Amino acid sequence: VSLASGTAVHGALERWEPRSSAPIVEALRDLASRAAREHGADPAAVEREAREVLDAFLASPLPARLLSVEVLGREVPVLLLEEDGTTVTGALDLLYRDGDGSVVVADYKTDRGLDPREAAARYGPQILVYAEAVRRAMRLPAPPRAELWLLRQGEIVPVS
C-alpha cells in the first residue's frame, strides 16, 4: 500500500497548482485507483494513506515553500550517461529556482517515520545523480542544490 500511495501522492503533487483554488486532493481517488491497480493494492487503503500524507504536507511549511519558488519542472525525465558507460534514468520530482537564483533539485519522500539522516543516507546518492544530470543539461558551473522533501514530517533535508 505504501508504494502505491506514494505513487498517488507524487501524481497529486505533479498536477497540483498551489496558486489555484483547486484542492490538492481533487484527483486523488482516480490517482489512488490507478496506483492501486499498478501495484496490486486495495484502492481504498491507498487513497486513505495518500490522503494522510497530503494532509501532513498541507499542515507543514512545505506548501508555502513551494509558493515561494519558481517551479522549472515537475516529474522531469532524467537520463544520464555516466563516465563508465552506465546509463541512469529516472524522474526528478521537482526542479526549481530559489529566490537567490540558485537551481534546486528536490525529491519527495512519503516514507513513514523516516529520520532525516537515514533519508539522506538512503536517497542521497540518487538525488545527487539527478543533480549532476541537471548540471549537464542546463550547463551549470556546479551541480544544483539537492533536497529531500519529507512530506509526512514537513521537512526539507539538504543533501550534499
DSSP file with accessible surface (Angstrom, degrees, kcal/mol):
  #  RESIDUE AA STRUCTURE BP1 BP2  ACC     N-H-->O    O-->H-N    N-H-->O    O-->H-N    TCO  KAPPA ALPHA  PHI   PSI    X-CA   Y-CA   Z-CA
    1    1 A V     >        0   0   78      0, 0.0     4,-3.0     0, 0.0     5,-0.2   0.000 360.0 360.0 360.0 -39.7    0.0    0.0    0.0
    2    2 A S  H  >  +     0   0   68      1,-0.2     4,-2.3     2,-0.2     5,-0.2   0.898 360.0  47.9 -61.4 -42.5    2.8    2.4    0.9
    3    3 A L  H  > S+     0   0  123      2,-0.2     4,-2.0     1,-0.2    -1,-0.2   0.937 114.8  46.3 -63.9 -43.7    4.4    2.2   -2.6
    4    4 A A  H  > S+     0   0    1      1,-0.2     4,-2.3     2,-0.2    -2,-0.2   0.909 112.0  50.0 -66.4 -40.4    1.1    2.7   -4.3
    5    5 A S  H  X S+     0   0    0     -4,-3.0     4,-2.8     1,-0.2    -1,-0.2   0.901 108.3  53.9 -67.2 -36.0    0.1    5.6   -2.0
    6    6 A G  H  X S+     0   0    6     -4,-2.3     4,-2.6    -5,-0.2    -1,-0.2   0.912 107.8  50.5 -61.4 -40.2    3.5    7.2   -2.8
    7    7 A T  H  X S+     0   0   49     -4,-2.0     4,-2.1     2,-0.2    -2,-0.2   0.926 111.6  47.6 -61.8 -43.9    2.7    6.9   -6.5
    8    8 A A  H  X S+     0   0    1     -4,-2.3     4,-2.4     2,-0.2    -2,-0.2   0.910 111.7  50.1 -64.9 -41.9   -0.7    8.6   -5.9
    9    9 A V  H  X S+     0   0    0     -4,-2.8     4,-2.7     2,-0.2     5,-0.2   0.934 109.6  50.6 -63.1 -45.1    0.9   11.4   -3.8
   10   10 A H  H  X S+     0   0   40     -4,-2.6     4,-2.2     1,-0.2    -1,-0.2   0.912 110.7  50.2 -59.1 -42.1    3.5   12.1   -6.5
   11   11 A G  H  X S+     0   0    7     -4,-2.1     4,-1.7     2,-0.2    -1,-0.2   0.909 110.4  49.4 -62.5 -41.2    0.8   12.3   -9.1
   12   12 A A  H  X S+     0   0    4     -4,-2.4     4,-1.7     1,-0.2    -2,-0.2   0.928 112.7  46.8 -64.8 -43.2   -1.3   14.7   -7.0
   13   13 A L  H  < S+     0   0    1     -4,-2.7    -1,-0.2     1,-0.2    -2,-0.2   0.850 109.0  55.4 -68.8 -32.4    1.8   16.9   -6.4
   14   14 A E  H  < S+     0   0   82     -4,-2.2    -1,-0.2    -5,-0.2    -2,-0.2   0.895 116.7  36.1 -65.1 -37.8    2.7   16.9  -10.1
   15   15 A R  H  < S+     0   0  128     -4,-1.7     2,-0.2    -5,-0.2    -2,-0.2   0.679  94.3 104.2 -88.9 -20.5   -0.8   18.1  -11.0
   16   16 A W     <  -     0   0   30     -4,-1.7     8,-0.1    -5,-0.2     3,-0.1  -0.446  52.2-160.4 -73.2 131.9   -1.4   20.5   -8.1
   17   17 A E    >   -     0   0   84     -2,-0.2     3,-2.1     5,-0.2     5,-0.2  -0.927   5.4-159.3-108.6 104.9   -1.1   24.2   -8.8
   18   18 A P  T 3  S+     0   0   17      0, 0.0    -1,-0.1     0, 0.0    49,-0.1   0.747  88.6  57.9 -59.1 -23.9   -0.6   25.8   -5.3
   19   19 A R  T 3  S+     0   0  155     -3,-0.1     2,-0.1     2,-0.0    -3,-0.0   0.575  94.8  81.1 -83.9  -8.4   -1.8   29.2   -6.6
   20   20 A S  S <  S-     0   0   55     -3,-2.1    -4,-0.0     2,-0.1     0, 0.0  -0.484  84.0-123.9 -91.7 168.5   -5.2   27.9   -7.7
   21   21 A S  S    S+     0   0  127     -2,-0.1    -1,-0.1     2,-0.1    -2,-0.0   0.527  76.2 113.8 -88.2  -4.3   -8.2   27.3   -5.5
   22   22 A A  S    S-     0   0   28     -5,-0.2    -5,-0.2     1,-0.1    -2,-0.1  -0.487  73.4-116.9 -69.1 130.8   -8.4   23.6   -6.6
   23   23 A P    >   -     0   0   76      0, 0.0     3,-1.7     0, 0.0     4,-0.2  -0.373  13.5-124.4 -69.2 149.3   -7.7   21.3   -3.7
   24   24 A I  T 3  S+     0   0   10      1,-0.3     3,-0.4     2,-0.1    -9,-0.1   0.791 111.2  55.8 -62.4 -27.4   -4.6   19.0   -3.9
   25   25 A V  T >  S+     0   0   33      1,-0.2     3,-1.7     2,-0.1     4,-0.5   0.393  74.0 109.7 -89.1   8.5   -6.9   16.0   -3.3
   26   26 A E  T <  S+     0   0  142     -3,-1.7     3,-0.3     1,-0.3    -1,-0.2   0.882  91.4  24.8 -51.8 -47.2   -9.1   16.8   -6.3
   27   27 A A  T 3> S+     0   0   42     -3,-0.4     4,-2.4    -4,-0.2    -1,-0.3   0.236  91.7 111.5-103.3  15.7   -8.0   13.9   -8.4
   28   28 A L  H <> S+     0   0    0     -3,-1.7     4,-3.3     1,-0.2     5,-0.3   0.876  71.4  55.2 -63.9 -39.5   -6.8   11.7   -5.6
   29   29 A R  H  > S+     0   0  175     -4,-0.5     4,-2.3    -3,-0.3    -1,-0.2   0.946 113.3  42.4 -59.4 -46.1   -9.5    9.0   -5.9
   30   30 A D  H  > S+     0   0   82      2,-0.2     4,-2.5     1,-0.2    -1,-0.2   0.924 116.0  48.7 -65.5 -44.0   -8.6    8.4   -9.6
   31   31 A L  H  X S+     0   0   12     -4,-2.4     4,-2.6     1,-0.2    -2,-0.2   0.913 113.0  47.8 -62.6 -42.1   -4.8    8.6   -8.9
   32   32 A A  H  X S+     0   0    1     -4,-3.3     4,-2.7    -5,-0.2    -1,-0.2   0.900 110.9  51.3 -66.6 -39.7   -5.1    6.2   -5.9
   33   33 A S  H  X S+     0   0   36     -4,-2.3     4,-2.2    -5,-0.3    -2,-0.2   0.934 112.6  45.3 -63.1 -45.3   -7.2    3.8   -8.0
   34   34 A R  H  X S+     0   0  101     -4,-2.5     4,-2.4     2,-0.2    -2,-0.2   0.922 114.6  48.0 -63.9 -44.5   -4.7    3.7  -10.8
   35   35 A A  H  X S+     0   0    2     -4,-2.6     4,-2.1     1,-0.2    -2,-0.2   0.891 109.6  53.5 -64.6 -37.8   -1.8    3.3   -8.4
   36   36 A A  H  X>S+     0   0    1     -4,-2.7     5,-2.6     2,-0.2     4,-0.9   0.922 110.5  46.6 -62.7 -44.2   -3.6    0.5   -6.6
   37   37 A R  H ><5S+     0   0  169     -4,-2.2     3,-0.6     3,-0.2    -2,-0.2   0.930 112.4  50.7 -61.7 -45.5   -4.1   -1.4   -9.9
   38   38 A E  H 3<5S+     0   0  136     -4,-2.4    -1,-0.2     1,-0.2    -2,-0.2   0.857 121.6  32.4 -61.3 -36.7   -0.4   -0.8  -10.9
   39   39 A H  H 3<5S-     0   0   66     -4,-2.1    -1,-0.2    -5,-0.2    -2,-0.2   0.332 109.1-114.7-106.5   4.5    0.9   -2.1   -7.5
   40   40 A G  T <<5 +     0   0   73     -4,-0.9     2,-0.2    -3,-0.6    -3,-0.2   0.918  69.3 135.2  65.8  44.2   -1.8   -4.7   -6.8
   41   41 A A      < -     0   0   25     -5,-2.6    -1,-0.2    -6,-0.1    -2,-0.1  -0.751  65.2 -86.4-121.7 168.9   -3.1   -2.9   -3.7
   42   42 A D     >  -     0   0   87     -2,-0.2     4,-2.5     1,-0.1     5,-0.2  -0.640  33.0-144.7 -76.1 121.5   -6.5   -2.0   -2.2
   43   43 A P  H  > S+     0   0   58      0, 0.0     4,-2.7     0, 0.0     5,-0.2   0.874  97.7  51.2 -57.6 -40.1   -7.7    1.3   -3.8
   44   44 A A  H  > S+     0   0   47      2,-0.2     4,-2.5     1,-0.2     5,-0.2   0.915 111.9  46.9 -65.9 -40.7   -9.5    2.5   -0.6
   45   45 A A  H  > S+     0   0   18      2,-0.2     4,-2.4     1,-0.2     5,-0.2   0.902 112.6  50.2 -66.6 -40.0   -6.4    1.8    1.5
   46   46 A V  H  X S+     0   0    0     -4,-2.5     4,-2.7     2,-0.2     5,-0.2   0.942 111.9  47.2 -63.8 -45.7   -4.2    3.5   -1.0
   47   47 A E  H  X S+     0   0   23     -4,-2.7     4,-2.6    -5,-0.2     5,-0.2   0.919 111.3  51.9 -62.2 -42.4   -6.4    6.6   -1.0
   48   48 A R  H  X S+     0   0  160     -4,-2.5     4,-2.0    -5,-0.2    -1,-0.2   0.940 113.5  42.8 -60.0 -47.7   -6.6    6.7    2.8
   49   49 A E  H  X S+     0   0   22     -4,-2.4     4,-2.2     2,-0.2    -1,-0.2   0.908 113.8  51.1 -68.6 -39.8   -2.8    6.6    3.1
   50   50 A A  H  X S+     0   0    0     -4,-2.7     4,-2.7    -5,-0.2    -1,-0.2   0.919 109.8  50.6 -63.0 -40.6   -2.2    9.1    0.3
   51   51 A R  H  X S+     0   0   87     -4,-2.6     4,-2.8    -5,-0.2    -1,-0.2   0.906 108.1  53.6 -63.3 -39.0   -4.7   11.5    1.9
   52   52 A E  H  X S+     0   0   87     -4,-2.0     4,-2.0    -5,-0.2    -2,-0.2   0.925 110.8  45.9 -60.8 -45.4   -2.9   11.1    5.2
   53   53 A V  H  X S+     0   0    0     -4,-2.2     4,-2.6     2,-0.2    -2,-0.2   0.938 114.2  47.6 -64.1 -45.8    0.4   12.1    3.6
   54   54 A L  H  X S+     0   0    0     -4,-2.7     4,-2.9     1,-0.2    -2,-0.2   0.879 109.4  53.3 -67.1 -35.7   -1.1   15.0    1.7
   55   55 A D  H  X S+     0   0   88     -4,-2.8     4,-1.7     2,-0.2    -1,-0.2   0.921 110.8  47.0 -62.9 -42.9   -2.9   16.2    4.9
   56   56 A A  H  < S+     0   0   34     -4,-2.0     4,-0.5    -5,-0.2    -2,-0.2   0.922 112.4  50.6 -63.6 -43.0    0.5   16.2    6.7
   57   57 A F  H >< S+     0   0    0     -4,-2.6     3,-1.5     1,-0.2     5,-0.3   0.947 110.3  48.8 -58.0 -48.9    2.1   18.0    3.8
   58   58 A L  H 3< S+     0   0   76     -4,-2.9    -1,-0.2     1,-0.3    -2,-0.2   0.809 109.0  53.2 -65.4 -28.2   -0.6   20.7    3.7
   59   59 A A  T 3< S+     0   0   92     -4,-1.7    -1,-0.3    -5,-0.2    -2,-0.2   0.522 103.1  76.0 -83.3  -3.7   -0.3   21.3    7.5
   60   60 A S  S <  S-     0   0   23     -3,-1.5     4,-0.4    -4,-0.5    94,-0.1  -0.408  96.0-103.2-100.6 177.1    3.5   21.8    7.1
   61   61 A P  S  > S+     0   0   94      0, 0.0     4,-2.0     0, 0.0     5,-0.2   0.556  98.6  92.4 -75.0  -5.6    5.6   24.7    5.9
   62   62 A L  H  > S+     0   0    4     -5,-0.3     4,-2.7     1,-0.2     5,-0.2   0.884  79.1  52.8 -64.5 -41.3    6.2   22.9    2.5
   63   63 A P  H  > S+     0   0   17      0, 0.0     4,-2.1     0, 0.0    -1,-0.2   0.929 110.7  48.7 -60.5 -39.1    3.3   24.4    0.5
   64   64 A A  H  > S+     0   0   64     -4,-0.4     4,-1.1     2,-0.2    -2,-0.2   0.895 110.4  51.7 -64.7 -38.2    4.4   27.9    1.4
   65   65 A R  H >< S+     0   0   60     -4,-2.0     3,-0.7     1,-0.2     4,-0.4   0.926 108.1  51.5 -62.7 -43.5    7.9   27.0    0.4
   66   66 A L  H >< S+     0   0    1     -4,-2.7     3,-1.0     1,-0.2    -1,-0.2   0.879 108.3  52.1 -61.3 -37.6    6.6   25.7   -2.9
   67   67 A L  H 3< S+     0   0   69     -4,-2.1    -1,-0.2     1,-0.2    -2,-0.2   0.745 104.0  58.7 -69.1 -22.7    4.8   29.0   -3.4
   68   68 A S  T << S+     0   0   69     -4,-1.1     2,-0.3    -3,-0.7    -1,-0.2   0.463  99.8  66.3 -89.0  -1.4    7.9   31.0   -2.8
   69   69 A V  S <  S-     0   0    7     -3,-1.0     2,-0.8    -4,-0.4    29,-0.2  -0.760  83.6-111.9-118.8 164.4   10.0   29.4   -5.6
   70   70 A E  E     -A   97   0A 109     27,-2.4    27,-2.7    -2,-0.3     2,-0.5  -0.860  33.7-140.7 -94.9 109.5    9.9   29.4   -9.4
   71   71 A V  E     +A   96   0A  47     -2,-0.8    25,-0.3    25,-0.2     3,-0.1  -0.598  23.3 178.3 -73.8 123.2    9.0   25.9  -10.5
   72   72 A L  E     -     0   0A  60     23,-2.7     2,-0.3    -2,-0.5    24,-0.2   0.702  64.8 -18.0 -95.5 -25.9   11.0   24.9  -13.5
   73   73 A G  E     -A   95   0A  15     22,-1.9    22,-2.7     3,-0.1     2,-0.4  -0.945  48.8-146.9-175.5 154.8    9.6   21.4  -13.8
   74   74 A R  E    S+A   94   0A  47     -2,-0.3    20,-0.2    20,-0.2    19,-0.2  -0.991  87.2   4.1-130.5 139.8    7.8   18.6  -12.1
   75   75 A E  E    S-     0   0A  46     18,-1.4    18,-0.2    -2,-0.4    -1,-0.2   0.936  85.2-172.6  50.3  51.5    8.4   14.9  -12.8
   76   76 A V  E     -A   92   0A  41     16,-2.4    16,-3.3    -3,-0.1    -1,-0.2  -0.618  24.2-118.8 -78.1 122.8   11.2   15.8  -15.1
   77   77 A P  E     -A   91   0A 113      0, 0.0     2,-0.4     0, 0.0    14,-0.3  -0.401  29.6-155.5 -63.3 138.5   12.6   12.8  -17.0
   78   78 A V  E     +A   90   0A  11     12,-2.9    12,-1.7    -2,-0.1     2,-0.4  -0.970  18.8 172.1-121.1 132.9   16.3   12.2  -16.2
   79   79 A L  E     +A   89   0A 130     -2,-0.4     2,-0.4    10,-0.2    10,-0.2  -0.971   8.5 173.9-139.2 120.6   18.8   10.5  -18.5
   80   80 A L  E     -A   88   0A   6      8,-2.7     8,-3.1    -2,-0.4     2,-0.7  -0.994  22.8-152.4-134.3 128.2   22.5   10.5  -17.6
   81   81 A L  E     -A   87   0A 104     -2,-0.4     6,-0.2     6,-0.2     5,-0.1  -0.896  25.2-145.4 -97.5 113.1   25.3    8.6  -19.2
   82   82 A E    >   -     0   0   60      4,-3.5     3,-2.0    -2,-0.7    -2,-0.0  -0.317  25.5-105.0 -73.9 163.1   28.0    8.0  -16.5
   83   83 A E  T 3  S+     0   0  175      1,-0.3    -1,-0.1     2,-0.1    -2,-0.0   0.827 121.2  55.7 -56.5 -34.1   31.7    8.1  -17.3
   84   84 A D  T 3  S-     0   0  124      2,-0.1    -1,-0.3     1,-0.1     3,-0.1   0.382 124.5-101.3 -84.4   5.7   31.9    4.3  -17.1
   85   85 A G  S <  S+     0   0   49     -3,-2.0     2,-0.2     1,-0.3    -2,-0.1   0.355  76.6 140.8  93.7  -7.2   29.1    3.9  -19.7
   86   86 A T        -     0   0   70     -5,-0.1    -4,-3.5     1,-0.0     2,-0.5  -0.476  43.7-142.3 -69.0 138.4   26.3    3.2  -17.2
   87   87 A T  E     -A   81   0A  85     -6,-0.2     2,-0.5    -2,-0.2    -6,-0.2  -0.901  12.5-163.2-105.2 130.2   23.0    4.9  -18.1
   88   88 A V  E     +A   80   0A  36     -8,-3.1    -8,-2.7    -2,-0.5     2,-0.3  -0.951  10.7 178.8-113.3 129.8   20.9    6.2  -15.3
   89   89 A T  E     +A   79   0A 101     -2,-0.5     2,-0.3   -10,-0.2   -10,-0.2  -0.930  18.4 116.3-126.4 156.0   17.2    7.0  -15.9
   90   90 A G  E     -A   78   0A  29    -12,-1.7   -12,-2.9    -2,-0.3     2,-0.4  -0.971  54.9 -88.5 176.3-166.0   14.5    8.3  -13.6
   91   91 A A  E     -A   77   0A  37     -2,-0.3     2,-0.5   -14,-0.3   -16,-0.1  -0.992  26.6-139.5-137.0 126.1   12.1   11.2  -12.9
   92   92 A L  E     -A   76   0A   0    -16,-3.3   -16,-2.4    -2,-0.4   -17,-0.4  -0.748  11.0-149.4 -86.0 123.3   13.0   14.2  -10.9
   93   93 A D  E    S+     0   0A   7     -2,-0.5   -18,-1.4    13,-0.2     2,-0.4   0.902  75.1   6.2 -62.4 -44.7   10.1   15.2   -8.7
   94   94 A L  E     -AB  74 106A   0     12,-1.9    12,-2.9   -20,-0.2     2,-0.4  -0.986  54.4-175.5-147.9 130.5   10.7   18.9   -8.6
   95   95 A L  E     +AB  73 105A  16    -22,-2.7   -23,-2.7    -2,-0.4   -22,-1.9  -0.998  26.9 160.6-123.0 124.1   13.1   21.3  -10.3
   96   96 A Y  E     -AB  71 104A   0      8,-2.5     8,-3.1    -2,-0.4     2,-0.5  -0.947  40.6-124.2-144.0 164.2   13.0   24.9   -9.1
   97   97 A R  E     -AB  70 103A  81    -27,-2.7   -27,-2.4    -2,-0.3     6,-0.2  -0.955  33.3-139.6-108.4 124.5   14.8   28.2   -9.0
   98   98 A D    >   -     0   0   27      4,-3.2     3,-2.3    -2,-0.5   -29,-0.1  -0.275  29.6 -98.0 -77.1 167.3   15.2   29.6   -5.5
   99   99 A G  T 3  S+     0   0   73      1,-0.3    -1,-0.1     2,-0.1   -30,-0.0   0.777 124.7  56.8 -58.0 -27.9   14.7   33.2   -4.6
  100  100 A D  T 3  S-     0   0  119      2,-0.1    -1,-0.3     1,-0.0    -2,-0.0   0.401 122.5-105.9 -85.3   3.2   18.5   33.7   -4.6
  101  101 A G  S <  S+     0   0   40     -3,-2.3    -2,-0.1     1,-0.3     2,-0.1   0.325  75.2 137.1  94.1  -9.3   18.6   32.4   -8.2
  102  102 A S        -     0   0   38     -5,-0.1    -4,-3.2     1,-0.1     2,-0.3  -0.441  53.5-124.4 -75.9 147.1   20.1   29.0   -7.5
  103  103 A V  E     -B   97   0A  11     -6,-0.2    42,-1.7    -2,-0.1     2,-0.4  -0.720  29.6-167.7 -89.0 140.4   18.7   25.9   -9.2
  104  104 A V  E     -Bc  96 145A   0     -8,-3.1    -8,-2.5    -2,-0.3     2,-0.4  -0.989  15.6-153.7-134.1 136.7   17.5   23.2   -6.9
  105  105 A V  E     -Bc  95 146A   0     40,-2.8    42,-2.2    -2,-0.4     2,-0.4  -0.918  21.1-172.7-105.0 135.5   16.5   19.5   -7.4
  106  106 A A  E     -Bc  94 147A   0    -12,-2.9   -12,-1.9    -2,-0.4     2,-0.4  -0.983  13.6-160.2-133.1 144.1   14.1   18.1   -4.9
  107  107 A D  E     - c   0 148A   4     40,-2.0    42,-2.8    -2,-0.4     2,-0.3  -0.988  18.7-133.6-124.6 126.9   12.8   14.6   -4.4
  108  108 A Y  E     - c   0 149A   4     -2,-0.4     2,-0.4    40,-0.2    42,-0.2  -0.644  19.5-166.2 -79.7 137.0    9.5   13.9   -2.5
  109  109 A K  E     + c   0 150A  24     40,-2.9    42,-2.4    -2,-0.3    43,-0.5  -0.989  16.0 178.4-126.1 131.9    9.6   11.2    0.2
  110  110 A T        +     0   0   18     -2,-0.4    -1,-0.1    40,-0.2    40,-0.1   0.308  32.6 138.6-113.0   6.3    6.5    9.7    1.7
  111  111 A D    >   -     0   0   40      1,-0.1     3,-0.9     2,-0.1     2,-0.3  -0.214  56.4-116.6 -57.4 139.8    8.1    7.1    4.0
  112  112 A R  T 3  S+     0   0  143      1,-0.2    -1,-0.1    40,-0.1    -2,-0.1  -0.588  92.0   0.5 -77.5 132.6    6.5    6.8    7.4
  113  113 A G  T 3  S+     0   0   69     -2,-0.3     2,-0.6     1,-0.2    -1,-0.2   0.766  84.2 171.8  64.4  28.8    8.9    7.7   10.3
  114  114 A L    <   -     0   0    6     -3,-0.9    -1,-0.2     4,-0.0    39,-0.1  -0.605  26.7-139.7 -78.9 118.5   11.8    8.5    8.1
  115  115 A D     >  -     0   0   72     -2,-0.6     4,-3.0     1,-0.1     5,-0.2  -0.558  16.1-125.6 -73.2 137.5   14.7   10.0   10.0
  116  116 A P  H  > S+     0   0   38      0, 0.0     4,-2.4     0, 0.0     5,-0.2   0.887 110.6  47.7 -54.7 -41.1   16.4   12.9    8.1
  117  117 A R  H  > S+     0   0  202      2,-0.2     4,-2.3     1,-0.2     5,-0.2   0.916 112.8  48.7 -67.1 -40.4   19.8   11.3    8.4
  118  118 A E  H  > S+     0   0   83      2,-0.2     4,-2.9     1,-0.2     5,-0.3   0.905 110.2  52.7 -63.2 -40.2   18.5    8.0    7.3
  119  119 A A  H  X>S+     0   0    0     -4,-3.0     4,-3.1     1,-0.2     5,-0.5   0.933 109.8  47.6 -60.4 -46.7   16.8    9.7    4.4
  120  120 A A  H  X5S+     0   0   31     -4,-2.4     4,-1.6    -5,-0.2    -1,-0.2   0.904 115.0  45.9 -62.8 -40.5   20.0   11.4    3.3
  121  121 A A  H  <5S+     0   0   78     -4,-2.3    -2,-0.2    -5,-0.2    -1,-0.2   0.920 120.0  39.1 -68.6 -41.5   21.9    8.1    3.5
  122  122 A R  H  <5S+     0   0  120     -4,-2.9     4,-0.2    -5,-0.2    -2,-0.2   0.901 132.5  20.8 -76.5 -43.8   19.3    6.1    1.7
  123  123 A Y  H  X5S+     0   0   38     -4,-3.1     4,-1.9    -5,-0.3     5,-0.2   0.548  98.9  89.4-107.6  -9.9   18.2    8.5   -1.0
  124  124 A G  H  X<S+     0   0    2     -4,-1.6     4,-2.4    -5,-0.5     5,-0.2   0.911  84.0  54.7 -56.6 -48.1   21.1   11.0   -1.3
  125  125 A P  H  > S+     0   0   86      0, 0.0     4,-1.6     0, 0.0    -1,-0.2   0.908 109.3  48.9 -56.4 -39.5   23.1    9.1   -3.9
  126  126 A Q  H  > S+     0   0   75     -4,-0.2     4,-2.1     1,-0.2    -2,-0.2   0.943 112.0  46.5 -65.8 -47.0   20.1    9.0   -6.3
  127  127 A I  H  X S+     0   0    0     -4,-1.9     4,-2.5     1,-0.2    -1,-0.2   0.858 109.1  56.0 -68.2 -30.0   19.3   12.8   -6.0
  128  128 A L  H  X S+     0   0   68     -4,-2.4     4,-2.0     2,-0.2    -1,-0.2   0.875 105.8  51.2 -70.1 -31.8   23.0   13.6   -6.4
  129  129 A V  H  X S+     0   0   35     -4,-1.6     4,-2.3    -5,-0.2    -2,-0.2   0.930 110.6  49.1 -65.6 -43.5   22.9   11.7   -9.7
  130  130 A Y  H  X S+     0   0   13     -4,-2.1     4,-2.5     1,-0.2    -2,-0.2   0.905 108.5  53.7 -61.6 -39.9   19.9   13.7  -10.7
  131  131 A A  H  X S+     0   0    2     -4,-2.5     4,-2.6     1,-0.2    -1,-0.2   0.908 108.5  49.3 -62.4 -40.1   21.7   16.9   -9.7
  132  132 A E  H  X S+     0   0   42     -4,-2.0     4,-2.4     2,-0.2    -1,-0.2   0.909 109.4  51.8 -65.8 -40.0   24.6   16.0  -12.0
  133  133 A A  H  X S+     0   0   12     -4,-2.3     4,-2.6     1,-0.2    -2,-0.2   0.924 111.4  47.0 -62.3 -41.9   22.2   15.3  -14.9
  134  134 A V  H  X S+     0   0   12     -4,-2.5     4,-2.8     2,-0.2     6,-0.2   0.907 108.9  55.4 -66.4 -40.0   20.6   18.7  -14.4
  135  135 A R  H  X>S+     0   0   69     -4,-2.6     5,-2.2     1,-0.2     4,-0.7   0.950 113.0  41.7 -57.0 -46.8   24.0   20.4  -14.2
  136  136 A R  H ><5S+     0   0   81     -4,-2.4     3,-0.6     3,-0.2    -2,-0.2   0.927 115.7  48.6 -67.7 -44.8   25.0   18.9  -17.5
  137  137 A A  H 3<5S+     0   0   84     -4,-2.6    -1,-0.2     1,-0.2    -2,-0.2   0.879 120.4  36.6 -64.6 -38.2   21.6   19.6  -19.2
  138  138 A M  H 3<5S-     0   0   70     -4,-2.8    -1,-0.2    -5,-0.2    -2,-0.2   0.424 106.4-126.3 -94.4  -0.1   21.5   23.2  -18.0
  139  139 A R  T <<5 +     0   0  226     -4,-0.7    -3,-0.2    -3,-0.6    -4,-0.1   0.897  46.3 172.4  54.7  46.9   25.2   23.7  -18.4
  140  140 A L      < -     0   0   37     -5,-2.2    -1,-0.2    -6,-0.2    -2,-0.0  -0.560  41.8-126.9 -83.1 149.7   25.6   24.9  -14.9
  141  141 A P  S    S+     0   0  134      0, 0.0    -1,-0.1     0, 0.0    -2,-0.0   0.778  93.6  13.8 -68.2 -23.5   29.1   25.5  -13.5
  142  142 A A  S    S-     0   0   55     -7,-0.1    -2,-0.0     0, 0.0     0, 0.0  -0.963  98.2 -82.1-144.8 158.9   28.3   23.3  -10.5
  143  143 A P        -     0   0   72      0, 0.0   -11,-0.1     0, 0.0     3,-0.1  -0.306  54.2-107.0 -60.3 146.4   25.6   20.8   -9.6
  144  144 A P        -     0   0   13      0, 0.0   -40,-0.2     0, 0.0    -9,-0.1  -0.246  44.7 -82.1 -67.7 163.2   22.4   22.4   -8.3
  145  145 A R  E     -c  104   0A  87    -42,-1.7   -40,-2.8     1,-0.0     2,-0.4  -0.383  47.7-143.5 -61.9 145.0   21.5   22.1   -4.6
  146  146 A A  E     +cD 105 159A   3     13,-0.7    13,-2.7   -42,-0.2     2,-0.3  -0.948  21.0 177.1-119.6 137.8   19.8   18.8   -3.8
  147  147 A E  E     -cD 106 158A  11    -42,-2.2   -40,-2.0    -2,-0.4     2,-0.5  -0.989  23.9-146.8-139.0 147.9   17.0   18.4   -1.3
  148  148 A L  E     -cD 107 157A   0      9,-2.6     9,-3.1    -2,-0.3     2,-0.8  -0.964  17.2-150.5-109.1 126.4   14.7   15.6    0.0
  149  149 A W  E     -cD 108 156A   0    -42,-2.8   -40,-2.9    -2,-0.5     2,-1.1  -0.886   4.2-155.6 -99.5 106.8   11.2   16.8    0.9
  150  150 A L  E  >> -cD 109 155A   0      5,-2.8     4,-1.6    -2,-0.8     5,-1.5  -0.732  10.7-170.2 -83.6  99.3    9.9   14.6    3.7
  151  151 A L  T  45S+     0   0    0    -42,-2.4    -1,-0.2    -2,-1.1   -41,-0.2   0.855  79.1  49.4 -67.7 -37.5    6.2   15.1    3.1
  152  152 A R  T  45S+     0   0   37    -43,-0.5    -1,-0.2   -41,-0.2   -42,-0.1   0.865 120.4  37.2 -68.9 -35.1    4.9   13.3    6.3
  153  153 A Q  T  45S-     0   0   60      2,-0.1    -2,-0.2    -3,-0.1    -1,-0.2   0.588 101.8-130.4 -91.2 -15.9    7.3   15.3    8.5
  154  154 A G  T  <5 +     0   0   11     -4,-1.6     2,-0.3     1,-0.2    -3,-0.2   0.815  62.4 133.5  69.1  30.9    7.1   18.6    6.6
  155  155 A E  E   < -D  150   0A  84     -5,-1.5    -5,-2.8   -95,-0.1     2,-0.5  -0.855  51.6-144.3-116.6 151.3   10.9   18.8    6.5
  156  156 A I  E     -D  149   0A  51     -2,-0.3    -7,-0.2    -7,-0.2   -50,-0.0  -0.961  15.9-161.7-110.7 125.9   13.4   19.6    3.8
  157  157 A V  E     -D  148   0A  12     -9,-3.1    -9,-2.6    -2,-0.5     2,-0.2  -0.933  12.5-140.0-109.3 113.9   16.7   17.7    4.1
  158  158 A P  E     -D  147   0A  98      0, 0.0     2,-0.4     0, 0.0   -11,-0.2  -0.495  15.4-156.4 -69.9 143.8   19.7   19.1    2.2
  159  159 A V  E      D  146   0A  16    -13,-2.7   -13,-0.7    -2,-0.2   -38,-0.0  -0.986 360.0 360.0-124.0 130.7   21.9   16.5    0.5
  160  160 A S              0   0  148     -2,-0.4   -32,-0.1   -15,-0.1   -15,-0.0  -0.884 360.0 360.0-134.9 360.0   25.5   17.2   -0.3
